């Protein structure tokens, strides 16, 4: 029986139009599909401009969660809303052929106000606001939020001269007014006018299906624009525009980009052409041009050097992960846990092992530190976590079943292998939940201590307000040297249970990823 591809989307008219377009394209290729609407943070919080929410991915976060929880198979996005760094495990599966990339001005009455000193223009976009004020410095720009229909109604209800929209959004649902003015001078948001499909990296069936919808030229151009944005460390909180265009006649890619101050008084612009096929460093060269002319300083001046909140991660974060924090949040990180692999006796894996349990990536790496893939003979492998599953599939063999946490895995095994035996590769520090539940359900557990977990706590400054934890062991390590008068942000329920023994305020991420914990921090402090 053919798999039904569940298409996740926001539930606005425009988002549903885009999802239905993808659905039609997949149906034409004879794939079975269904549409699953999902509410987004950006749709729910309408009393603040997008840039004041501060966090990237305000329109994509809930769809990311739905993907990681396997509630949907693909997510359809307006590509300009998608953060330049995707959550681990989620990939860009396809980009559809780009529609109109321009911004347009929808007029309340007529164009006479262009020649006047005073006028009121509405937009929720920091980029549009900055470019408008750069061109019309005496005008007033007011905030405008909501879906396309809501924004058009607000324009009708208020005494404004006009409002700026993305042309593609209005055109797709047939709402572009006849008198709308093309703003050809305004550099669009990176990837504006393009539709992106996101999927799980591990879902080969969906990846093959989506690859057939991909438009290569649009993929290249939007990739350049998004790399430029990423290199300038911009998101919804910085006024950055970028547009790349294929010039087939001259066999060139034309790029133009801009960075402005929020008030539009300062602007750094770049334009460059390169031959098609030689665009690898185009985004980097253009970003460096902006940076060399004071781009970083301009962003710092706008954002303010002083951070409002300080947090500390008990796991060393990558540069990309650090960039996910809101601009008001200063972060530090250090590995509070050190791992030492044990020697595992060859005789323990000499014969076929019927049922194997691995609950962490450390367990996988410890096994591979002792044996090659060919030396292992595991019949049924059970694990905890998507990342652990991915590593096992790549390095050891196919995972028979995985769950989000040890409790869920214990429940599954209790129902499906009752009366059998399991071999559990674990640490010297591990929760009793899994072996206890299995023993209670007549499953004999053979534990192999594959690695040692050693505490390595750092001194955390008293000014830090929140601490990020990724395992019960990181909590135990932290409390050896530090106070607990802070908020504990935890990756999962097991970690939260340990944190609750020591901290009054404990919050748990919706999905067990580092990125989700960072989003939890952003939502807690930036409301």
Secondary structure, DSSP 8 states (H G I E B T S, - for coil): ---EEEEEE-SSHHHHHHHHHHHHHHHHTT-EEEEEE---HHHH--SS-HHHH--TTTTTHHHHHHHHTTS-SEEEEEGGGS-SS--TTEEEEEE-------EEEEESS-SGGGGSS--EEE-S-HHHHHHHHHH-TTSEEE---S-HHHHHHHHHHS--SEEEEEHHHHHHTT---TT-EE-TTS---TTTT-EEEEEETT-HHHHHHHHTT--HHHHHHHHHHHHHHHHTT-STTS-EEEEEEEETTTTEEEEEEEEE-TTSS-EEEEEEEEETT--TTHHHHHHHHHHHTTHHHHHHHHH-SS-SEEEEESS---HHHHTTS-TTEEEEE---EEEEE----GGGGSS-EEEEEE-SHHHHHHHHHH--GGG--EEEEEEESHHHHHHHHHHT---SEEESSHHHHHHHHHHHSTT-EEEEEEESS--SHHHHHHHHTT-EEEEEEEEEEEE------TT--EEEESSHHHHHHHHTTS---SEEEESSHHHHHHHHTT-SEEEE-SSSSHHHHHHHHHHHH--
